[in-house]
Amino acid sequence: MGAKIAKTLLLPALLLAALAGAAEARPARIPIRVVVVTTFEIGKDTGDAPGEFQAWAERLPLKEALAPSAGARSLRYNAKKHVLGIVAGSGSINAAASTMGLGLDPRFDLSHAYWIIAGIAGINPAQGSVGSAAWAEWVVDRDLSHEIDAREIPPDWSTGVIPLNRVKPYQGPPPGPGIYSPNAYHLDPGLTAWAYSLTRDTPLDDTPALQGIRARYTQAEAGKPPHVIRGDEITSMNWWTGPIMTKVAEDWMAYWTDGKGVSVTTAMEDSGVIRSLQLLEKTGRVDPRRVLVLRTASNYSAPGPDQTAAQFVASEIGPDHKLSAFVPALEAAYKVGSRVVDELSSHWPRYRGHLPN
């Protein structure tokens, strides 16, 4: 009888010892201060034709390659700065999946991490110039909509793009998310203003090629040399272009932000990244307030007066898929974004517990 009691008492003790041993064997999570989110790389991470990620890998640098969380491409890490880099993939669907995979990766402690999306974009010629860099406070999703072909819209409509759960363009009030994701994401205004203030004097490259591109435009902002600005973003999986659709983007931004946002850049991925971080907040793994969106202008969103929209698409895309200000935009994303990354990582005690403002 005594032997049975001793055995009964021994089993829980052995179980607790095993659990304690497993906890001790489990490696500590890597504390991350900043996550740099880019969307594509052309070839290798280093040493060949650059995409959005290569400057970060080579210059920050992000020397250490880590197995991907949930994607086809390795993560890269700087252990001294505690900065992690990811190529999230083009399009909101790829970026959302990659962000969710990283957010759930048990290797990393992302609970205090800042997320900086640094990528190229189209720019509204009424609001900025190629080679410039724009910090966004508002990110508005263009994909979540009804749409009627332009050849079938009523003559008194300005567009065939209609908000979900509405029956005509810009019908108020804007609908809530309901069963869908939000259309509008408002980033922390203080954090965005801080990043702009820190980087507004960053010198950006101006080249004869950029000057030639700008010369085709009559808008005052389109003719300025590259510089750092504040400007909001329309995201869409649909690579649209032209003056009419640029006007739609302006109106869509105004509708969803009650006139507070200004449509400056157009990109694809950021609504997917931000939405994933919002959902991950429920797990306590990330803080979605710590998100910054930096987009740099690799092309205009509409042609100058000497081109049609179709001619503009052909000239910008073409067989080699080389946007007119591609390389200057890549350079601007690193030059501007790295100043924020260095400030956050180098003065971590100041920024770990509280957002800068």
C-alpha positions in Angstrom: 0.0 0.0 0.0 2.8 2.4 0.9 4.6 1.6 -2.3 1.4 2.6 -4.3 1.1 5.9 -2.4 4.8 6.6 -3.1 4.4 5.9 -6.8 1.3 8.1 -7.0 3.1 11.0 -5.4 6.2 10.4 -7.6 4.4 10.7 -11.0 3.3 14.3 -10.6 6.7 15.2 -9.3 8.3 13.6 -12.4 5.8 15.4 -14.7 6.6 18.8 -13.1 10.3 18.1 -13.4 9.9 17.2 -17.1 7.9 20.4 -17.8 10.5 22.5 -16.0 13.2 20.9 -18.0 11.4 21.5 -21.3 10.9 25.2 -20.3 14.6 25.5 -19.6 15.5 23.9 -22.9 13.2 26.2 -24.9 15.3 29.0 -26.3 14.5 32.5 -25.3 12.7 34.6 -27.8 14.7 37.1 -29.8 13.7 40.6 -28.8 13.0 42.7 -31.9 13.1 46.5 -31.8 12.2 47.2 -35.4 10.8 45.2 -38.3 11.5 46.5 -41.7 8.8 45.4 -44.2 9.6 45.4 -47.9 7.5 43.8 -50.5 9.8 42.4 -53.2 13.3 41.6 -54.2 14.3 40.9 -57.8 17.0 38.2 -57.3 19.3 37.6 -54.4 19.2 39.7 -51.2 22.7 41.1 -52.0 25.0 41.6 -54.9 22.8 41.8 -57.9 20.0 44.0 -59.4 18.3 45.6 -56.4 14.7 45.4 -55.3 13.2 47.0 -52.2 15.1 44.7 -49.7 18.7 44.8 -51.0 19.8 48.2 -49.6 18.6 47.1 -46.1 20.4 43.8 -46.4 23.7 45.3 -47.6 23.9 48.7 -45.8 22.1 48.5 -42.4 23.2 45.7 -42.7 21.0 42.7 -42.1 23.8 40.1 -42.4 22.2 37.1 -40.6 19.8 35.0 -42.7 17.1 33.2 -40.8 14.6 30.6 -41.9 11.3 32.2 -43.2 8.3 32.3 -40.8 5.7 31.4 -43.4 6.9 32.4 -46.8 9.3 31.6 -49.6 12.1 34.0 -48.6 14.5 34.1 -45.7 14.2 36.7 -43.0 17.4 38.7 -42.3 18.5 40.1 -38.9 21.0 42.5 -37.3 21.7 41.2 -33.8 23.4 44.4 -32.7 20.5 46.7 -33.6 17.8 44.0 -33.0 16.3 44.8 -36.4 14.5 42.2 -38.4 13.9 42.4 -42.2 11.2 40.7 -44.2 10.2 40.6 -47.9 6.5 40.3 -47.4 5.5 39.6 -51.1 3.7 41.8 -53.6 0.0 42.4 -53.2 -2.0 42.7 -50.0 -2.8 38.9 -49.9 0.9 37.9 -49.9 1.8 40.7 -47.5 -1.0 39.8 -45.1 0.0 36.1 -45.0 3.7 36.9 -44.5 2.9 39.4 -41.7 0.6 36.9 -39.9 3.3 34.2 -40.2 5.9 36.5 -38.7 3.7 37.7 -36.0 3.0 34.1 -34.8 6.6 33.0 -35.1 7.7 31.7 -31.6 11.3 32.7 -32.3 10.7 36.4 -31.9 9.4 38.8 -29.2 7.6 41.4 -31.2 5.6 42.9 -28.4 7.4 46.2 -28.4 8.6 46.2 -32.0 8.1 49.1 -34.4 7.1 48.1 -38.0 8.3 50.2 -40.8 6.9 49.5 -44.3 9.4 50.9 -46.7 8.5 50.5 -50.4 8.1 52.2 -53.7 4.8 53.6 -55.0 3.1 55.7 -57.6 2.6 59.3 -56.8 -0.2 61.8 -57.6 1.5 64.5 -59.7 -0.7 67.1 -58.0 0.9 66.2 -54.7 4.5 65.2 -55.2 7.3 64.3 -57.5 9.2 61.2 -58.6 12.0 60.2 -56.3 10.3 61.8 -53.3 9.4 60.0 -50.0 6.0 60.3 -48.3 5.1 59.3 -44.7 1.4 58.3 -44.6 -1.0 58.9 -41.7 -4.0 57.3 -43.6 -4.0 54.1 -45.6 -7.2 53.5 -47.5 -8.1 50.3 -49.2 -9.5 50.6 -52.8 -10.1 46.9 -53.4 -13.1 46.6 -50.9 -15.7 48.0 -53.2 -18.4 47.4 -55.8 -17.5 48.3 -59.3 -19.4 48.9 -62.6 -17.6 48.9 -65.9 -17.0 52.5 -67.1 -19.0 51.8 -70.2 -22.1 51.1 -68.1 -22.1 53.7 -65.4 -25.0 56.2 -65.3 -24.2 59.4 -67.0 -24.5 61.4 -63.8 -21.9 59.3 -61.9 -18.3 60.4 -61.7 -17.1 56.8 -61.3 -18.2 53.2 -61.3 -16.5 52.5 -58.0 -19.0 52.2 -55.2 -18.5 51.6 -51.5 -19.6 48.2 -50.3 -23.2 48.2 -49.0 -24.0 51.4 -50.9 -25.8 51.9 -54.2 -24.0 54.9 -55.7 -20.5 56.5 -55.5 -19.6 58.2 -52.2 -23.0 57.6 -50.7 -22.8 58.6 -47.1 -22.2 57.8 -44.4 -19.3 55.5 -45.1 -20.2 51.9 -44.1 -18.6 50.2 -41.1 -16.5 47.1 -41.7 -19.3 44.6 -41.0 -18.3 41.3 -42.4 -15.4 42.9 -44.3 -12.1 44.3 -43.4 -11.9 48.0 -42.8 -11.5 50.3 -45.7 -9.6 53.0 -43.8 -6.6 52.7 -41.4 -5.5 55.7 -39.4 -1.9 55.4 -38.2 -0.8 57.0 -35.0 -0.6 60.7 -35.9 2.1 61.5 -33.3 4.4 58.7 -34.5 3.9 59.7 -38.2 4.6 63.3 -37.4 7.7 62.3 -35.4 9.1 60.2 -38.3 8.5 63.1 -40.8 10.2 65.6 -38.5 13.2 63.4 -38.0 13.7 62.8 -41.7 12.3 65.9 -43.5 15.8 67.3 -44.2 17.1 64.0 -45.7 18.8 64.9 -49.0 17.5 62.8 -51.9 19.1 62.2 -55.2 18.1 64.3 -58.2 19.3 63.2 -61.6 19.0 64.4 -65.2 16.7 61.5 -65.8 14.4 62.6 -63.0 14.5 66.1 -64.2 13.4 64.9 -67.7 10.5 63.0 -66.2 9.3 66.0 -64.2 9.6 68.3 -67.3 6.6 66.5 -68.8 4.3 67.7 -66.1 2.6 71.0 -65.5 1.6 70.6 -61.8 3.7 72.6 -59.4 4.4 69.7 -57.0 5.3 67.3 -59.8 8.1 69.7 -60.9 9.9 69.9 -57.6 13.1 68.0 -56.9 12.8 64.9 -54.7 12.1 65.6 -51.0 10.4 64.2 -48.0 6.7 65.0 -47.6 3.7 63.8 -45.7 1.0 62.1 -47.8 -1.6 59.4 -47.5 -1.9 56.2 -49.5 -4.5 54.3 -51.5 -3.9 50.6 -51.6 -5.1 48.3 -54.4 -4.3 45.0 -55.9 -5.3 46.6 -59.2 -2.5 48.5 -60.7 -4.6 51.4 -62.0 -3.4 54.6 -63.7 -4.5 57.7 -65.5 -6.0 61.1 -64.6 -9.6 59.9 -64.2 -8.6 57.1 -61.8 -6.3 59.4 -59.9 -9.3 61.6 -59.3 -11.2 58.6 -58.1 -8.4 57.9 -55.7 -8.6 61.5 -54.4 -12.3 61.3 -53.9 -12.1 57.8 -52.3 -9.6 59.0 -49.8 -11.7 62.1 -48.9 -14.8 59.9 -48.5 -13.2 57.4 -46.2 -11.3 59.9 -44.1 -14.0 62.6 -43.8 -11.7 64.9 -45.8 -8.7 64.5 -43.5 -6.6 62.4 -45.8 -4.9 63.5 -49.0 -4.3 60.9 -51.7 -0.6 61.2 -52.5 0.8 57.6 -53.1 -0.6 54.4 -54.5 0.6 51.0 -53.5 -0.6 47.4 -53.0 0.4 45.8 -49.7 0.0 48.1 -46.7 -3.7 47.4 -45.9 -2.9 43.7 -45.7 0.1 44.3 -43.3 -1.8 46.7 -41.1 -4.9 44.5 -40.9 -2.8 41.5 -39.9 -1.1 43.5 -37.1 -4.5 44.6 -35.9 -5.7 41.0 -35.6 -2.4 39.9 -34.0 -2.9 42.4 -31.3 -5.5 40.1 -29.8 -2.7 37.6 -29.1 -0.6 40.2 -27.3 2.3 39.6 -29.7 2.3 43.0 -31.5 1.3 46.6 -31.0 -0.4 47.8 -34.2 0.0 51.5 -33.0 3.8 51.1 -33.8 3.4 51.1 -37.5 4.9 53.5 -40.0 4.3 53.6 -43.7 7.0 55.2 -46.0 6.4 55.1 -49.7 8.8 56.5 -52.3 7.8 57.6 -55.8 9.0 55.3 -58.6 6.5 56.8 -61.1 3.6 59.1 -61.4 0.0 57.8 -61.1 -1.1 59.7 -64.3 0.6 60.8 -67.5 1.6 64.3 -68.4 -0.4 66.2 -71.1 1.6 64.8 -73.9 0.5 61.1 -73.3 -2.7 59.1 -73.0 -3.2 56.7 -70.1 -2.6 53.8 -72.4 0.6 55.3 -73.7 1.7 56.0 -70.2 1.2 52.4 -69.1 3.2 51.2 -72.1 6.1 53.6 -71.3 6.2 52.8 -67.5 5.7 49.1 -67.6 6.9 47.8 -71.0 8.7 44.5 -71.6 11.3 45.1 -68.9 8.9 46.2 -66.1 11.3 49.1 -65.2 9.5 52.0 -63.7 10.9 55.4 -64.7 12.2 56.4 -61.3 12.7 52.9 -59.9 16.3 53.2 -58.6 16.0 56.7 -57.1 12.8 55.5 -55.3 14.7 52.5 -53.9 17.5 54.8 -52.7 15.0 57.2 -51.1 13.3 54.4 -49.2 16.5 53.3 -47.6 18.0 56.8 -47.0 14.8 58.1 -45.3 13.7 54.9 -43.6 17.1 53.9 -42.2 17.2 57.2 -40.2 14.1 56.1 -38.3 15.4 52.6 -37.8 18.7 53.8 -36.5 17.1 56.3 -34.1 14.7 53.7 -32.7 17.2 50.9 -32.3 20.0 53.1 -31.0 18.0 54.8 -28.3 15.8 51.8 -27.3 15.3 52.7 -23.6 13.7 55.9 -24.8 11.3 54.3 -27.2 10.6 50.8 -25.8 7.8 51.8 -23.5 6.4 54.9 -25.2 5.8 56.0 -28.7 7.8 59.1 -29.8 5.8 62.1 -30.6 
